[in-house]
Every structure is written in structure tokens, then in C-alpha cells.
């Protein structure tokens, strides 16, 4: 009897080993199958012939950036990948190089779409003749000739753009109360101010007491009345009073003819 029990236990052990072996082989087969499927799927998705990024959706309130500009920026990327392989940061870097683009948000949409949302710079002023200032006073290099409306012309040394823009904004209400506007503000290398008004009068304001000198101009301008049309410049670089430069009669006659 003991011999029979020993044989039976041995057979059971062998059966368990076989079951474990079959189960392990099945598990290995499942793992290999899943691995093969994943590899095939990823290879298919990375195949540039399968999922090329070929469509562009452009969004945002755009006035100066055209779809062609964005397409050309994307075309400048060394190698435009697939939905899976393309890094959107690379695309964003390319698009933010466009002159009018202030911010760009890019995402991919399955299976072949690039969605681009843009925020343009808003030009507040022309800076030093060939650049622009946005609403925050930052310089951006866009084509001044593309502007669809006139902008004030501001001039100043390097790193003075915020100060000049802020000064123009601060003085605008004063001139508006006189029915005037400033067309140009200059801060020269000596930090002296000059302003040109829309009626052609040039104001020499110097380096100090800007607010007081502008108030002095306002008082003087009201007294000039109709004679203001004959004024070429007003020099306010004095402790009190001002020097007024007048157009010559022939200059006024020529100006009337030009008009």
C-alpha cells in the first residue's frame, strides 16, 4: 500500500509540473503576442507614410498673420514628423519667430491635424522709425509698412522705449483737452524731450520739469487763439515763459498752396 501511494504522489507532482509549464508557455505566448502587437502598432503610427501631419487649423483674432505665413514657418522645420513623433515645442518655436506673433499655442489632433492658436502683437507706436512697440512697451520687429492705421512715432536711446511710451500716454490727455494730438515724441541722447503736434508745432521741452512746462504750453496755446496756425515752434526750456518761433509769410503762403 505504501508503494502505491508513493507512485500516485509522484504522478500528481508530474501533472502539476506539466500544468505549470503549459501555463507558463501560454503566458509567454500572450506576452509575446501583446509585445508584437504593440511594436507593430507603434511602428505603424511612426511610419511617416501612415500619419503625416498634413492639415492646419489656425485660430485667433488675426489681422497681420496670414495662414500662408504659418504654413511657411512650419515648412521651415527641418523634418516635420508624424502625429506621434513630432514635438509641438519645435513647431511653437518656429511659429513664434513670425514678426507679428506674440503668443502661440499648438496641439496635435488625431490623426493628422495641427491646431494653432495665435495672439498677435498690438502695435501702440512706431519705434525709432523701423520697429514697433506693443501695448506693453516691448519692441518687436515687424514691417511698419503693414500698419493699417497711423501710429505715433517715438524715438529714444536703447532701453528707453518703456519710458518714452509711458510719457506719451501720460501727456495725451492734456493735448486732447486742447483739441490736439502728439504725432512724434523724441528723447535724445542728452535725455531732453521734444514733441511734434498734429498741427505742426514743435515743442522743445528740455530735460527737467516736463509736467510744469507742458502746463505752461497749454496756458500759452489758449492765449494764441487763431495765431497758433502761424507758430513753427515753442521753446519752453526756461524757468518761466517761452520763446515762440513764427513761420515767415512766404512759408505760410507755400503751406497754403501745398494744402
Secondary structure, 3 states (H helix, E strand, C coil): CHHHHHHHHHHHHHHHHHHHHHHHHHHHHHHHHHHHHHHHHHHHHHCCCCCECCEEEEECCCCCCCHHHHHHHHHCCCCCCECCCCCHHHHHHHHCCCCCEEEEEEEEECCCEEEEEEEECCEEEEECCCEEEECCCCEECCCHHHCCCCCEEEECCCCCHHHHHHHHHHHHHHHHHCCCCEEEEEECCCCCEEEEECCCCEEEEECCCHHHHHHHHHHHHHHHHHHHHHEEEEECCCCCCCEEEECCHHHHHHHHHHC
